Amino acid sequence: MATAEATTEAFWTAFRALSKKDRAVIMERLLADSEFREDLIDLAILKQRAKEPSRSIEEYLAQRVRKSR
């Protein structure tokens, strides 16, 4: 296991061992940081939409041009 993975596992294990109240306090602190909160939202959206079909940037831009006319 790589160092980063081991560290992540240690933090995750410690977090899960906390009481629900203590976990909530940590989550509130993390979410109070606007940059972290935005990153977390982005990750949640990516996870949620991972199975959606993708399209090239060219297709996307062409569609935007058609819609803007």
C-alpha positions as CSV (number, residue, x, y, z in Angstrom):
1,M,0.0,0.0,0.0
2,A,1.4,3.4,-1.0
3,T,2.0,6.0,1.7
4,A,-0.9,8.2,0.6
5,E,-3.3,5.2,0.6
6,A,-2.1,4.2,4.1
7,T,-2.5,7.7,5.4
8,T,-6.0,8.0,3.9
9,E,-7.0,4.6,5.4
10,A,-5.7,5.7,8.8
11,F,-7.7,9.0,8.6
12,W,-10.8,7.2,7.4
13,T,-10.6,4.5,10.1
14,A,-10.2,7.2,12.8
15,F,-13.1,9.3,11.4
16,R,-15.4,6.2,11.3
17,A,-14.4,5.4,14.9
18,L,-15.7,8.8,16.1
19,S,-19.2,9.3,17.5
20,K,-21.9,10.5,15.1
21,K,-21.8,13.9,16.9
22,D,-18.0,14.2,16.5
23,R,-18.2,13.2,12.8
24,A,-20.9,15.9,12.3
25,V,-18.6,18.5,13.9
26,I,-15.8,17.6,11.6
27,M,-18.0,17.7,8.6
28,E,-19.3,21.1,9.6
29,R,-15.7,22.4,9.8
30,L,-14.9,20.9,6.4
31,L,-18.0,22.3,4.8
32,A,-17.3,25.8,6.3
33,D,-14.3,26.0,4.0
34,S,-15.8,27.2,0.7
35,E,-13.0,25.8,-1.4
36,F,-13.3,22.3,0.1
37,R,-17.1,22.5,-0.1
38,E,-16.9,23.4,-3.8
39,D,-14.5,20.5,-4.4
40,L,-16.8,18.1,-2.5
41,I,-19.8,19.2,-4.6
42,D,-17.8,18.7,-7.8
43,L,-16.7,15.2,-6.7
44,A,-20.3,14.3,-5.8
45,I,-21.6,15.5,-9.2
46,L,-18.8,13.6,-11.0
47,K,-19.7,10.4,-9.1
48,Q,-23.4,10.9,-9.7
49,R,-22.9,11.4,-13.5
50,A,-20.1,8.9,-14.1
51,K,-22.3,6.5,-16.1
52,E,-23.7,9.2,-18.4
53,P,-22.5,9.1,-22.0
54,S,-19.8,11.6,-22.8
55,R,-19.3,13.8,-25.8
56,S,-16.5,15.7,-27.4
57,I,-15.9,19.3,-26.7
58,E,-16.5,20.0,-30.4
59,E,-20.0,18.4,-30.1
60,Y,-20.8,20.5,-27.0
61,L,-19.6,23.7,-28.6
62,A,-21.6,23.1,-31.8
63,Q,-24.7,22.4,-29.7
64,R,-24.2,25.7,-27.8
65,V,-23.8,27.6,-31.1
66,R,-27.1,26.1,-32.4
67,K,-29.0,26.9,-29.2
68,S,-27.8,30.5,-29.1
69,R,-29.1,31.4,-32.6
